[in-house]
Amino acid sequence: MEAKDLELIEQYGTEDAELKALWEQHVVYEKMLEKLEGKSFLSPTETQEMKELKKKKLAGKTKLLGLLDKYRVTEA
């Protein structure tokens, strides 16, 4: 995430529960992916889990960026 996006999340996260929830979920997915990526070998189940986590993270990030776009417009 860009620094400006992080500032917007920090600024509006207290007011916007959806924004805050999406950001927190993004961070959780990131930590889970880092844990899996740190392994030297992944089982087929772990490989599948990693693919699903990446898809969920991307879907959440897309929603998050959509919300941030609204806040960027109000600040412009």
C-alpha positions as CSV (number, residue, x, y, z in Angstrom):
1,M,0.0,0.0,0.0
2,E,1.1,3.5,-0.7
3,A,1.9,5.9,2.1
4,K,-1.1,8.1,1.1
5,D,-3.4,5.1,1.3
6,L,-2.1,4.2,4.7
7,E,-2.7,7.8,5.9
8,L,-6.3,7.7,4.6
9,I,-6.9,4.3,6.3
10,E,-5.6,5.8,9.6
11,Q,-7.6,9.0,9.2
12,Y,-11.0,7.4,8.2
13,G,-10.7,3.9,9.8
14,T,-12.1,5.2,13.0
15,E,-15.2,6.4,11.3
16,D,-15.7,3.8,8.7
17,A,-16.1,0.3,10.1
18,E,-16.0,-1.4,6.7
19,L,-12.7,0.3,5.8
20,K,-11.2,-0.7,9.2
21,A,-12.4,-4.3,8.8
22,L,-11.1,-4.6,5.3
23,W,-7.7,-3.3,6.4
24,E,-7.5,-5.6,9.4
25,Q,-8.4,-8.6,7.2
26,H,-5.8,-7.5,4.6
27,V,-3.1,-7.5,7.4
28,V,-4.2,-10.9,8.6
29,Y,-4.0,-12.4,5.1
30,E,-0.6,-10.9,4.7
31,K,0.7,-12.5,7.9
32,M,-0.7,-15.8,6.9
33,L,0.9,-15.7,3.5
34,E,4.2,-14.7,5.0
35,K,4.1,-17.7,7.3
36,L,3.4,-20.0,4.4
37,E,6.0,-18.4,2.1
38,G,8.6,-18.8,4.8
39,K,8.3,-22.6,4.6
40,S,10.9,-24.4,2.5
41,F,8.3,-26.9,1.3
42,L,4.5,-26.7,0.9
43,S,2.2,-29.6,1.0
44,P,-0.5,-29.6,-1.7
45,T,-3.0,-28.5,0.9
46,E,-0.8,-25.6,1.9
47,T,-0.3,-24.7,-1.8
48,Q,-4.1,-24.6,-2.3
49,E,-4.5,-22.6,0.9
50,M,-1.9,-20.0,-0.3
51,K,-3.8,-19.6,-3.6
52,E,-7.1,-19.1,-1.8
53,L,-5.5,-16.6,0.6
54,K,-4.0,-14.6,-2.3
55,K,-7.4,-14.5,-4.0
56,K,-9.2,-13.4,-0.8
57,K,-6.5,-10.8,-0.2
58,L,-6.8,-9.4,-3.7
59,A,-10.6,-9.2,-3.5
60,G,-10.4,-7.4,-0.2
61,K,-7.7,-5.0,-1.5
62,T,-10.0,-4.2,-4.5
63,K,-12.8,-3.3,-2.1
64,L,-10.5,-1.4,0.1
65,L,-9.1,0.7,-2.8
66,G,-12.6,1.4,-3.9
67,L,-13.4,2.9,-0.5
68,L,-10.2,4.8,-0.5
69,D,-11.1,6.3,-3.9
70,K,-14.1,7.9,-2.3
71,Y,-12.0,9.4,0.4
72,R,-9.4,10.7,-2.2
73,V,-12.2,12.5,-4.0
74,T,-13.5,14.2,-0.9
75,E,-9.9,15.4,-0.1
76,A,-9.2,16.7,-3.5
